[in-house]
Amino acid sequence: MWKPAAGAVNVTGVALPWDEACADRVSRSGARTIDPGAAVTGFCIPLAATISALRNHYGRPPPLPTTDPFALILFENIAYLAPAERRRVAFDLLKATVGTTPEAILAAPRAALERVTAHGILKARFANKLRDCAQMAIDLGGNVKAILRGPIENARKVLRKFPGIGEPGADKILLFSGHLACLAPESNGLRVLARLGYIVEDRSYARTYRAGNAVAAQQLPEKIAGLREAHLLLHRHGAELCKRSAPLCPRCPLSADCAFANGRGLKP
């Protein structure tokens, strides 16, 4: 049965009460800093064990279809509200029929872009967003990869200039382009972390997001490959089983250790 742990463990291996753990700052790479107000809570099993259980259940996730920063910006805007598989299909179509450079996007007929963005909703609006992304890249000098080689905070600021890219999206692009070791959890992954009891789902999405990054910084190795895998596994679990409105707790491999499932009286 789930019950909250009495304390956290910081990166030095010293057990701390949770209020101190929330204030502890993990400052590797300039980006793994724990927000003093991050809503981190207790948990019963290490996060690494949770990721291992998800890997055993789903298998190793396929990587994203690109590691190029600009192509990842396109990937974030390519198919609004589409599931992961459909977004990948849209990206493959863009790569095959248009290309993924800023110049190729700007030169493409509108119909070609809309065939891609039609894999999600609001195809016309998101075709415009692809062009806006391409124009922003050109305005910044045309080589997003080169721009991101500087300090992480500067890279974040540059990425957030692009349509559809906020703090979580910027961190995700930096993670999957190999520039930053952080979990960068999106909404599905954060829901999983909250229901398992690792974090508190705050009314502020930004605080919840930073708490997700904080618990990963405390509990997972600072290795980009492993954090990419953790990000993708948590996303898939939140999308397929740990759904927001109708979670499939009896089918979940984590139910026995889940605060949410046990609170509802559900068993695996």
C-alpha positions as MATLAB code, in Angstrom:
seq = 'MWKPAAGAVNVTGVALPWDEACADRVSRSGARTIDPGAAVTGFCIPLAATISALRNHYGRPPPLPTTDPFALILFENIAYLAPAERRRVAFDLLKATVGTTPEAILAAPRAALERVTAHGILKARFANKLRDCAQMAIDLGGNVKAILRGPIENARKVLRKFPGIGEPGADKILLFSGHLACLAPESNGLRVLARLGYIVEDRSYARTYRAGNAVAAQQLPEKIAGLREAHLLLHRHGAELCKRSAPLCPRCPLSADCAFANGRGLKP';
ca = [
       0.000    0.000    0.000;
       1.149    3.553   -0.709;
       2.230    5.860    2.070;
       4.287    9.054    1.817;
       7.952    8.862    2.648;
       9.179   10.790    5.658;
      11.881   12.653    3.772;
      13.711   13.328    0.561;
      17.259   12.589   -0.480;
      19.335   15.356   -2.004;
      22.059   14.868   -4.598;
      24.693   14.360   -1.917;
      22.754   11.411   -0.498;
      21.778   13.270    2.711;
      18.223   12.654    3.896;
      16.295   15.908    4.278;
      12.825   16.858    5.472;
      10.693   17.750    2.494;
      10.570   21.462    3.230;
      14.382   21.574    3.113;
      14.455   19.348    0.051;
      12.213   21.765   -1.797;
      14.660   24.576   -1.034;
      17.757   22.579   -1.941;
      19.296   23.773   -5.200;
      20.699   21.322   -7.673;
      22.833   23.479   -9.946;
      24.405   21.137  -12.485;
      24.529   22.439  -16.048;
      22.923   25.666  -14.842;
      19.467   24.224  -15.355;
      18.778   21.556  -12.724;
      17.827   24.093  -10.065;
      15.047   23.249   -7.641;
      12.573   26.082   -7.237;
      12.317   26.894   -3.523;
       8.534   26.807   -3.937;
       8.410   23.621   -6.000;
       5.555   21.380   -4.927;
       7.596   18.246   -4.286;
       6.090   15.636   -1.979;
       7.027   12.277   -0.452;
       6.925    8.966   -2.335;
       7.323    5.301   -1.529;
       9.593    3.925   -4.258;
      12.478    5.558   -6.148;
      11.517    7.248   -9.387;
      14.102    5.081  -11.176;
      12.106    2.001  -10.123;
       8.945    3.543  -11.554;
      10.685    4.208  -14.877;
      11.993    0.638  -14.897;
       8.466   -0.713  -14.338;
       7.161    1.400  -17.219;
       9.992    0.165  -19.453;
       9.116   -3.435  -18.590;
       5.458   -2.752  -19.407;
       5.807   -0.766  -22.637;
       9.291   -1.684  -23.837;
      11.932    0.893  -24.701;
      10.276    3.860  -26.402;
      11.286    4.780  -29.937;
      13.277    8.033  -30.093;
      11.761   11.196  -31.468;
      12.167   11.379  -35.252;
      14.829   14.087  -35.099;
      17.435   15.646  -32.826;
      17.771   18.853  -34.872;
      16.567   21.821  -32.782;
      14.657   23.570  -35.566;
      13.020   20.328  -36.679;
      11.999   19.738  -33.045;
      10.375   23.193  -33.029;
       8.395   22.123  -36.091;
       7.541   18.817  -34.403;
       5.992   20.726  -31.484;
       3.773   22.730  -33.869;
       3.014   20.192  -36.553;
      -0.255   18.539  -35.517;
      -2.216   20.271  -32.793;
      -3.797   17.910  -30.233;
      -2.790   14.857  -32.261;
      -1.597   11.704  -30.446;
       2.102   10.890  -30.590;
       1.811    8.357  -33.412;
      -0.146   10.734  -35.636;
       2.310   13.549  -34.944;
       5.147   11.287  -36.080;
       3.258   10.504  -39.293;
       2.784   14.220  -39.893;
       6.488   14.892  -39.344;
       7.496   12.096  -41.727;
       5.167   13.570  -44.351;
       6.669   17.039  -43.861;
      10.189   15.668  -44.160;
       9.348   13.688  -47.317;
       7.254   16.281  -49.175;
       8.510   19.669  -47.972;
      11.677   19.406  -45.902;
      12.479   20.606  -42.402;
      14.741   23.598  -43.022;
      13.442   27.161  -42.630;
      14.022   27.800  -46.331;
      12.031   24.720  -47.344;
       9.092   25.647  -45.117;
       8.922   29.195  -46.480;
       9.126   27.994  -50.068;
       6.434   25.327  -49.692;
       2.945   25.798  -51.132;
       0.339   26.391  -48.466;
      -1.547   23.266  -49.557;
       1.519   21.120  -48.890;
       1.822   22.491  -45.357;
      -1.886   22.006  -44.675;
      -1.689   18.363  -45.767;
       0.786   17.968  -42.932;
      -1.001   20.022  -40.274;
      -4.310   18.301  -41.105;
      -3.057   15.404  -38.960;
      -4.170   17.593  -36.057;
      -6.918   20.181  -35.732;
      -6.853   23.822  -36.918;
      -4.776   22.932  -39.972;
      -4.749   26.457  -41.455;
      -3.633   28.090  -38.211;
      -0.837   25.584  -37.716;
       0.345   25.827  -41.302;
       0.788   29.529  -40.532;
       2.669   28.611  -37.357;
       5.113   26.456  -39.319;
       5.820   29.438  -41.571;
       6.134   31.747  -38.562;
       8.662   29.339  -37.049;
      10.650   29.317  -40.276;
      10.627   33.109  -40.523;
      11.756   33.421  -36.886;
      14.656   31.055  -37.590;
      15.682   33.118  -40.606;
      15.442   36.336  -38.576;
      17.732   34.770  -35.965;
      20.347   33.931  -38.580;
      19.034   30.670  -39.990;
      21.025   28.263  -37.793;
      19.126   27.469  -34.608;
      21.603   24.745  -33.672;
      24.461   27.247  -33.548;
      22.448   29.682  -31.422;
      21.751   27.004  -28.805;
      25.442   26.278  -28.173;
      25.690   29.166  -25.719;
      24.516   29.350  -22.084;
      21.379   27.361  -21.312;
      19.372   30.368  -20.134;
      20.117   32.181  -23.392;
      19.110   29.085  -25.353;
      15.815   28.940  -23.457;
      15.107   32.601  -24.244;
      15.763   32.040  -27.944;
      13.500   28.993  -28.114;
      10.667   30.781  -26.345;
      10.594   33.338  -29.141;
       9.132   30.657  -31.418;
       5.369   30.093  -31.709;
       4.008   27.428  -29.365;
       7.205   27.103  -27.311;
       6.994   27.909  -23.607;
       9.281   26.869  -20.768;
       8.406   23.129  -20.960;
       8.710   23.086  -24.744;
      12.061   24.848  -24.645;
      13.404   22.358  -22.107;
      12.081   19.445  -24.178;
      13.843   20.729  -27.303;
      17.072   21.217  -25.349;
      16.762   17.687  -23.925;
      16.104   15.938  -27.233;
      18.696   17.986  -29.130;
      21.295   16.943  -26.555;
      21.884   20.313  -24.884;
      20.272   19.809  -21.459;
      19.867   16.940  -18.976;
      16.421   17.477  -17.437;
      13.160   15.511  -17.486;
      11.092   18.274  -19.155;
       7.811   16.463  -18.375;
       4.716   17.491  -20.325;
       1.145   17.354  -18.994;
       0.664   13.583  -19.283;
       3.934   12.880  -17.503;
       3.219   15.419  -14.767;
      -0.150   13.785  -14.110;
       1.578   10.436  -13.615;
       4.104   11.943  -11.195;
       1.339   13.668   -9.214;
      -0.876   10.590   -8.959;
       2.010    8.430   -7.832;
       2.704   10.940   -5.066;
       6.054   12.337   -6.229;
       4.744   15.897   -6.588;
       1.693   17.961   -5.716;
      -0.375   19.179   -8.665;
      -0.353   22.898   -7.955;
      -2.898   25.341   -9.364;
       0.063   26.913  -11.136;
       1.164   24.718  -14.031;
       4.602   26.342  -13.934;
       5.098   25.310  -10.290;
       3.913   21.775  -11.017;
       6.266   21.584  -13.996;
       9.242   22.766  -11.954;
       8.386   20.270   -9.235;
       8.480   17.476  -11.828;
      11.908   18.587  -12.956;
      13.031   18.901   -9.336;
      12.067   15.361   -8.317;
      13.782   13.988  -11.418;
      16.904   15.999  -10.591;
      16.912   14.407   -7.133;
      16.058   10.861   -8.177;
      17.338   10.144  -11.694;
      20.902   10.113  -13.063;
      21.891   13.262  -14.911;
      22.181   11.473  -18.244;
      20.438   12.755  -21.343;
      19.647    9.310  -22.798;
      17.990    8.114  -19.598;
      16.019   11.328  -19.132;
      14.781   11.156  -22.712;
      13.550    7.621  -22.072;
      11.895    8.644  -18.798;
      10.162   11.578  -20.513;
       8.770    9.368  -23.275;
       7.660    6.563  -20.939;
       5.858    8.938  -18.573;
       4.185   10.628  -21.541;
       2.969    7.326  -22.962;
       1.697    6.091  -19.602;
      -0.260    9.295  -19.053;
      -1.722    9.171  -22.552;
      -2.676    5.475  -22.588;
      -3.472    4.354  -19.028;
      -3.172    7.214  -16.524;
      -5.674    9.349  -18.415;
      -7.033   12.532  -16.916;
     -10.759   11.754  -16.922;
     -10.902    7.957  -17.135;
      -7.691    6.380  -15.771;
      -7.399    2.642  -16.338;
      -5.995    1.860  -12.896;
      -6.751   -1.916  -12.904;
      -4.502   -2.291  -15.981;
      -1.690   -0.110  -14.603;
       1.632   -1.762  -13.691;
       2.110    0.887  -10.981;
      -1.234    0.553   -9.159;
       0.167   -1.199   -6.087;
       2.416    1.795   -5.348;
       0.108    4.544   -6.587;
      -1.331    7.116   -4.173;
      -4.208    7.884   -6.555;
      -5.197    4.242   -7.209;
      -4.981    3.274   -3.554;
      -6.996    6.314   -2.569;
      -9.761    5.118   -4.866;
      -9.571    1.607   -3.463;
      -8.390    0.177   -6.756;
      -6.081   -2.822   -7.033;
      -3.860   -3.917   -9.920;
];
